[in-house]
C-alpha cells in the first residue's frame, strides 16, 4: 500500500498475519498493517503530557495518512518517501522531516519454518526544520490480531514501564529469559523496555491450523545512543527501544509489535541530522513440535544461526 507507506498484509498458508481494520472508510488513519510513525509519542500525538485518555490524543494528517509517493518500484522491491509536516503539540511549533521507507522481499532458506515470507525494511529520517533541542525518532509498528502472545527476550533487568493503565497480571508474563504480553483486545495496556534490556528480537505467535503463525521482527538496538519515547509525564531518563501494545477496543481491538530507532536532536548541532533503521520481518508457520527449538534459535538466538548478513545487503 504505497500511498500509505506500509505493508498492509502478509499471508502464509492461507492465514493473514496482520490486523487490518474491517471498518476502514478509506480516509481515517487506522488502516492496519506494518506502518511507520514518529516518536516521541507525547510530542507529536498527545495534546497534554499527563493524560491517557484517547480523547486527548491526535493523529496529525502529516504523519498518517501523510503524502507518500513511490520513488522506486520493481520485482520484490518498493521504495516510498514523503515530507512530513507536523506540529510539536506542546510548543506549538512546526517541524519538517524527510522520511523514506523501502521494502525488499527476501528469498532465504529459513530453518524451522514450514512456510514463510520475509522482507527487509529500511527507513530513514532527516531533519529539515523544527523546534531546537527537541528529539525525533522512527517508530515502526506492526498491528496484529487478537488471540496470541507477544514475547520480548531480555538480557538485562526485567524492569518495564507502563504507558497507560497498569498492565493486568493475567496479561503479563515473566520468565527467566523474557516477558510476554497476551493480546486480547479487551484492555488497554502498553509496556516498554530500554535498548540495553532486549536483544533486538521479538515475536508474536498465535495458534492456527498446522501450528503457530509467527510475526518475527529483528532490528539492531543501539544502547550507546539516545532513545526518546517515554510514558506520559516522564520527561527524563532513557527512552524505550521495544514496546508492546494491547488495544482495549478503542480503535478496533488489536495488538502492536513496536520498536524505535535512536533519536535525532533537532536544531543546533543536530540540524540536518538523520537516522536510519534497518529491520527484518518474517511471517511464517511453525509446527507445534518445533516451537521450543524455534524459540531457542530465533527468539533467543541460541543453537542455530538465525539469519546471516545477506539480509542486510
N, C-alpha and C positions, 0 to 999 in steps of 0.2 A: 504494500500500500504506500507507494512512493509519495503521494501528496500528503500523507500523514507522517512520513519519516519513520516507518515501523514495519516489522514483520507481523502481519495480522494473525496468521495461524500456521501451525506446524502439525501435520497429521502423520501418524505412524500406525501401521496395522489396523487402519480404519478408525483410530481413536484421535480426536482433537486434543492437543496438549494445552493450548492457551485458552483463557477465558475471553470471549467476545460478547459484547452487550447485545442481547436479543432485542432490546427496545431502542437501539440507537437510531436516531432520526436523520442521520447524515450531516448534522451540524454540530451537535454537542461534542465536548471534549472526550467523553468517556466511551471510547471505541473498544478498547481492549487490546490484547496482543503484547508485543515487545516494543516498548516505547522509550523515548528519551526526554527527560525534563532537566531542569537545572536546580542545584542546591545553592545555599541552604534553603530549605523549605520555608522557614519563618520569614525570610526576607522577600521572597518572590510570590508566596502563596497565602500568607496569613496577614490579615489587616490589624491584628493585635498580637502581642507576644505572649499573652497569658491565657489564651482560650483554646479549648479543644473542640469547640462547637463547630461543626461543618458550616454553619451559617456565617462564621467569621473567616472563612477561607474563600479564596478567589483563584480561579484558573484563568490567568490572563491569556487573551487570544493570541498574543505574540508568541507564547510558549506552546499552546495547544488550542486550536489546530495549527497555528503558525502558518508559514508560507513556504513550504518545502518545494523544491524543484529538483528534477532529475538532472544530474550533471554527467553521469556515465551509466550506460546500461548495456549488458552483454550476457552471453551464456553463463549462468551461475554467478553473476555479479551485478550489483546495483549500487550506485553512489548518489546520495542526495545532499542538499545543502539548503540553508536558509540564513537570513539575517534576522536575529531575534531582537525585537524592541520591546522592552518591559519597563515597569516602574519598580523601584525599591519601595515597598509599601509602607515603610516606616520613616524614610527620609524624603519621600515624595519626589524622588529624582529619577530621571530616565537612565536606562543603560542599553547599550547596543553591543551584541556579540555576534560573531560569525561562527556558525556551527555546521559541521559536516558529519555525515554518518554513512558508512558503507557496509554492505553485506556480501560475503563471499561463501558460496556453497562449497563444502569440503568433501572430497572423496577420500575417506580414511577408513582403514581397517581397524575397527574398534572392538576390543575383546569384551566378552560377557554381555553384549547386546544381541538380542535376537534379530531386531531390525532397528534402524536408526536413521535420522537425518542430522547433519552437523553443519554449523555455519560460524564463520568468524565475523565479528562486528568491530569496526574501528570507528571511534567517534573522536572529534576534535573540537576545541573551542578556542577562539582568540578574542581578546577584548578590544573593542573599538572605542567605547566611551562608557562612563558610569561614575557613580559616587566614589570618591577617593577613599581608599582604605578598606572598602568592603570586599568580601570574598565571593567567589562563584565556583561551582564545581559541576561536572557532568554527572547526572543521576539516571542510571539505567534501571528499568523496571520491566519485569515480565509478569503479566496478570495471568493467574492460574485458577481453574475451577475448584470448587469445594470437594471435600472428601478425602484429602490426603494429608501428608505430613511434610513440613519444610524443615530441613536439617542443616545445621551450621557446625562444622567441626571447629574445635578450638585448640590452640597450642599454648595458651596462657590462662590467666584467671578467667573464671566464667562469669564475671560481672557483666551485666547487660543493663540497658536503660529502657525504661518505659516511655513511650511518646504520648499515649492517650490514657485511657483508663488502665489501671494496673492489670497486667495480663493474668487471667484466671489460671489457677493451678491445674484445672482439667484441660487446659490448652498447652501449657508449657511443660516440657520435659527436660530433665537434666541427666546426662551421662558423663562418664569419665572423659570422653573424647568429643563431646559436642552438646549442643542444645537442639531441641525440636520444638516446633510450633504447629499444632493442629490447625488446619484451615477448615473452618466450618461455616463462615458467613453469618454467624449468629451473634457475635460480639466484636466490638471494635478494639483491636489490640495492635500495637506496633512495638517491636523491640529492635535495638541497635547494638552493634559491637564495634569497638575501635579497631584500627587496622592491624595492631600487633597481636590481637587475640586469635583471629582466624588464619586459615591457610590459603585464602583466595578461592575456595571451592564451596559450593552449596548446591543442594538438590531438593527438588520437590517430587515426591512419589505418591501415586495413588493406585489402588488396585483396579485392574481391568481384566478382561478375558485374556488369558495367556500369561499373566504375571503382573508386573508393575510398570506403569507408564511413568517415565522419569523425565524431568526437565533439569538438566545439569548445567551449571554455569561455572566457568573458571576464568578468573581475572587476576591481575597482579596487584596485590596490596603493597603499598609503599609507606611503611610506618615512619620512615625518616622525613616524610613530607607532611605538611599540614592538611587536615581534613576539617570540613566546616559545618557539617549537618549535625544539629543537636536538637533535643526536645525543646518545646516551647518554654520560654522563661529561663533557659540555661544559656548564658552569654559568654562563658569562659570554659577553658579546658578543651581537650581533644574532641574532634568530631568523629562520627561513626563511618566505617567503610562498608559494612554489610548491614542490611535491615530486612525484617520480615513483617508483613502486614496482613492482618485478618480483618476484612471488612465486616461490619455488623449489619449490612443490608442497606446502609445509607446510599450507596452507589451501585447496588445490584448484588452484593454478596459474592466475594471472590477473595483470593489471596494474592500477594505480590512477593516476588523474589527480587530484591533490590541491592544494588551496590553503587557507591560513589567513587569518583576519581578524587585525587588530591585537588586542593583548591588553588585558584589563581587570585592574587591581590589586584584589585582594580586601582588604577592611578599610580602616581609616583613611580617607584622602581618597577612595579608590575605592569605599567602601561604598555599595551601592545603585547603583553604576555599571553601564553596559551598553555593548553594541556591536551594530552591525547590519552584515550582509554582504549585498550585492546581486550577483547573477551572472546571466549569460546562458548558456544551453546550447543549442547547435544540433547536431542529429544529422542528417546528410544524405549524399546520394550525389553525388560529384564525378566527372565523366568524366575519364579519364586525360589527354585532350588539354587539359583546363582546369586541370590540377593546378598547374603552375608559376604561372599567373596567380592561381589561388585562394590559393596560399600567399603571394604578394606582397600580395594585397588583404586577406585575412582574418587571417593569422598575423602578418605584418609591418606591417599597416595602411598599405600603400602603394598608390598608383594608383587605388583605388576607395574611395568611402565605404563603410564596413562596415555598421554599424547605427547609426542616429541615436538621439536621446534618447527616441524614442517607446517603446522597450522598457523604460525606467525609469518610465514613467507609472503 
